[in-house]
Amino acid sequence: MHDDTALTTRTDEQRIWYLATLGRAELLQQLAPLELSTAITHDALACARWMVLAAHTHNRAAWEIAQNVVQPLASASAFVVMTDEEPEPVSHVALVPTIRRRTEGDITGLYAELLLFEQGGLVNQGAYRLSRLPQERHWIIDTNYGPIGASDQPFGSSRLGRRGTLRPAVTTELDRLAEGL
């Protein structure tokens, strides 16, 4: 059983994690004209925290930009999955701000952005950019945000060597969301 409010309510921690990971490049691009100090912008997580928690009183223009960048979370699809890699099953809330068909060059496939949070404390567990090409059975991780930064590869390029994939419960839900695209 899970709390449905976790699926419809976006917390400050979710906004912070989105701005520090999937929304980081757009946030920095939109903030550039404000010429903020690098003391604010150089650390992704500290910058995102400042944008969500303090910018509304310190720099209204920066706060409004952050509010604009975080908009995909408002309409993000959400689901809950159970994982059992721990001694006890753990429930995760998954947010999917983007899932669509994408074409880059001669590559066409599905593209998704995914945020995972441990339900309860809503601790950030992961942020991913994923692709799935027509001949593939699995979603492949193109970008994986971790505690020390991101491993980033262009859309559809993570096909050589070791393929990073997600737990089956998560990919099943992504497949369900992609139906009809």
ABEGO torsion letter per residue (X at the ends): XBBAAAAABBBAAAAAAAAABAAAAAAAAAAAAAGBBAAAAABAAAAAAAAAAAAAAABAAAAAAAAAAAAAAAABBBBBBBBAABABBBBBBBBBABBBBBBBEABBBBBBBBBBBBBGAGBBAEBBBBBBBAABABBBBABBBBAAEBBBBBBGAAABEBBBBBBAAAAAAAAAAABGX
